[in-house]
């Protein structure tokens, strides 16, 4: 044993932390990592997801048309599920089909 370490029957490994009961995700006060919550998107994030300009979403919001948005004070946010619902409601079989 040239390394100078003594080996014991109950040696501990410094690389792998000891096993503990899983207590869920580490809570840092930020609930945005909670899988049960739908993450809120900013206008540029929602526009990128929809492949629209942020200005188009702003115009639609000011006109009172879809997609639905959330106003948190002065901050505007979009829920992903609202955007997906809007996409589904916008689906058409024909260009002559009226909007729903």
N, C-alpha and C positions, 0 to 999 in steps of 0.2 A: 504494500500500500504506500506508494510513493507520494500520493496526493496529500496525505496527512489527515484524511477523514477516517473516522472509525465507523464501521458498518454495524448497525444494530438490527435486531429482528423487527423492531417497530420503527424503521426509518421513515422519515417524512420526505416528500418530494417538494422542492421549492418551486417547481414550475407549475404544477397543477394545484389550484387552490383546494382546500378541504370541501367535501360535499356538504351541502346544507339543503334543508327543505326549500323547495321553490316557493317563493312568496309573491310571485307575480312580477310585473315589470317595475323597475326602479322608478319611483315617483319623484319627479323633479319639479312638480307644480305646473307642468305643461301637459294638459290633457289632449293635445293634438296627436299624441302617439297612441291614444286609446283606440283599439280596433272597433269599439262600438260607436264611436263618434265619427260622423262624416266630416272629413277635413274641409275647411272653408278655403276657397280660392279667391285670390285678388282678381281684379278686372283683367290685368295682363295675363295671369295664369289661366283664367277661364277662356279668354280670347284665344290663347295659344291652343288650348284643348279643343276648341270648336273650330279652329282655323279661320277665325274672323279677326277683324281689327278691334282693338280696345275701344276705338271711337264708335264702331258699330254697336257694341254692347252699351256704351254710354247713351247713344241716341235712342236705342230701344228702351232703356231704363227710363229716360226722360219722357218718352212717349207713353209709358205705362204698358208696354207690350212685354211679351216673354223674352228671355227666360226670367224666372223669378230670381229676386236678389234679396239680400239681407243688409239692412243698414244698422251698423253698430256705431252709433254716434255719427261721425262724418265718414267712417270707414265703410266701404261697400264690399260685400263678400258674396260669393256664390257657392251653394252646396253642389257637390258633384252629382248627387242623385237628382237634383232639380234640372241640371243641365242634360243628364241622360233622359229624364222624362220629357223634356222639351224636344230633344232629338227624336224620340219615339213618336210624340204627337205630331211632329212635322213630316213624318214619313208618308209618302204618297205612292200610289201605283201608276198614276197618270198625271201629266201636267194640267189636265182639265179637271182633275178632282178638286172639289172645294176644300178649303182649310177646315179643320175640325174645331 
